[in-house]
Amino acid sequence: MQSQFVSKLRRNFYLLSKNFPGNEEVLVQLLYAWLTRENVFWYSRPGRAKSLIATSAFGMFDDATVFSVQCTKDTPEKKLFGNIIPHAMMAEGKEIYNLDGGLVKAVFAFLDEFMDLS
């Protein structure tokens, strides 16, 4: 008997493939990445709905935290990882970051224009 999770995953991927025809290959790569807990590096020309597909795919999972950022060469570290905690820096002399809401604690991350980062 098929688990409820597998049934939901199949149904959602079927809907994604119908909503985004021509992207079946990347959807299968997403599925494999999730099953193996790996990453997907998706490079294609502009206008291929990468952001929309990623948002839709991540939305399949209830209560999953998603980190999304438009990267540029000037994107600061704090935008990705969080702000430095000043009192920890003053007391201990170490750079300690508040990781809440950043890339580190997210279940899913979408780094748009990743190759533009310095």
C-alpha positions as CSV (number, residue, x, y, z in Angstrom):
1,M,0.0,0.0,0.0
2,Q,1.3,3.4,-1.0
3,S,2.0,5.9,1.8
4,Q,0.1,9.1,1.9
5,F,3.3,11.1,1.4
6,V,4.2,9.2,-1.8
7,S,0.7,9.6,-3.1
8,K,0.8,13.4,-2.5
9,L,4.2,13.7,-4.1
10,R,3.1,11.9,-7.2
11,R,0.0,14.0,-7.5
12,N,1.9,17.2,-7.0
13,F,4.6,16.3,-9.5
14,Y,1.9,15.4,-12.0
15,L,0.3,18.8,-11.6
16,L,3.7,20.5,-11.9
17,S,4.5,18.7,-15.1
18,K,1.1,19.7,-16.5
19,N,1.5,23.4,-15.4
20,F,5.1,23.6,-16.7
21,P,5.2,21.6,-19.9
22,G,8.7,21.1,-21.3
23,N,10.3,21.2,-17.9
24,E,9.9,17.5,-17.0
25,E,13.7,17.0,-17.0
26,V,14.3,19.6,-14.3
27,L,11.3,18.4,-12.3
28,V,12.7,14.9,-12.2
29,Q,16.1,16.4,-11.1
30,L,14.3,18.2,-8.3
31,L,12.6,14.9,-7.2
32,Y,15.9,13.1,-7.2
33,A,17.6,15.9,-5.3
34,W,14.9,15.8,-2.6
35,L,15.1,12.0,-2.3
36,T,18.9,12.1,-2.0
37,R,19.1,15.3,0.0
38,E,21.3,17.0,-2.7
39,N,21.2,20.3,-4.6
40,V,20.1,21.3,-8.1
41,F,22.0,23.8,-10.1
42,W,19.7,24.9,-12.8
43,Y,21.1,27.1,-15.6
44,S,19.0,28.2,-18.5
45,R,18.2,31.4,-20.5
46,P,16.0,34.1,-19.0
47,G,12.2,33.7,-19.2
48,R,12.1,29.9,-18.6
49,A,10.0,30.3,-15.4
50,K,12.8,29.1,-13.0
51,S,11.6,31.2,-10.1
52,L,7.9,30.2,-10.6
53,I,8.7,26.5,-10.9
54,A,10.9,26.6,-7.8
55,T,8.3,28.5,-5.8
56,S,5.6,26.1,-6.9
57,A,7.7,23.0,-6.1
58,F,8.7,24.3,-2.7
59,G,5.1,25.1,-2.0
60,M,4.3,21.4,-2.2
61,F,5.6,20.9,1.3
62,D,3.6,22.1,4.3
63,D,5.4,24.4,6.8
64,A,8.8,24.2,5.0
65,T,10.9,27.3,5.4
66,V,12.0,28.7,2.1
67,F,14.9,31.1,1.6
68,S,14.9,33.1,-1.7
69,V,17.2,35.9,-2.8
70,Q,18.0,37.7,-6.0
71,C,21.8,37.5,-6.0
72,T,24.1,40.3,-7.4
73,K,27.8,40.9,-7.2
74,D,27.1,43.3,-4.3
75,T,24.9,40.9,-2.2
76,P,26.3,41.2,1.3
77,E,26.9,38.1,3.5
78,K,24.3,39.3,6.0
79,K,21.6,39.0,3.3
80,L,22.4,35.3,3.0
81,F,23.4,34.3,6.5
82,G,21.9,36.9,8.8
83,N,23.2,39.9,10.8
84,I,26.1,39.8,13.1
85,I,25.1,39.8,16.8
86,P,26.9,42.9,18.1
87,H,26.9,42.1,21.8
88,A,28.5,38.7,21.0
89,M,31.1,40.4,18.9
90,M,31.9,42.9,21.6
91,A,32.0,40.4,24.5
92,E,33.8,37.5,22.7
93,G,35.5,39.2,19.8
94,K,33.9,36.7,17.4
95,E,31.6,37.2,14.5
96,I,28.5,35.3,15.5
97,Y,25.5,35.5,13.2
98,N,21.8,35.5,13.9
99,L,20.9,32.6,11.5
100,D,17.1,32.9,11.8
101,G,15.5,33.6,8.5
102,G,18.7,33.0,6.6
103,L,20.0,30.4,4.2
104,V,21.5,28.1,6.9
105,K,18.2,27.2,8.6
106,A,16.0,27.1,5.5
107,V,14.6,23.8,4.3
108,F,14.6,25.0,0.7
109,A,16.7,27.7,-0.8
110,F,16.4,29.5,-4.2
111,L,19.5,31.6,-5.1
112,D,18.4,33.4,-8.2
113,E,21.3,34.5,-10.4
114,F,23.7,32.5,-8.1
115,M,26.6,33.0,-10.6
116,D,26.4,36.7,-10.1
117,L,27.7,36.5,-6.5
118,S,31.2,37.7,-5.8
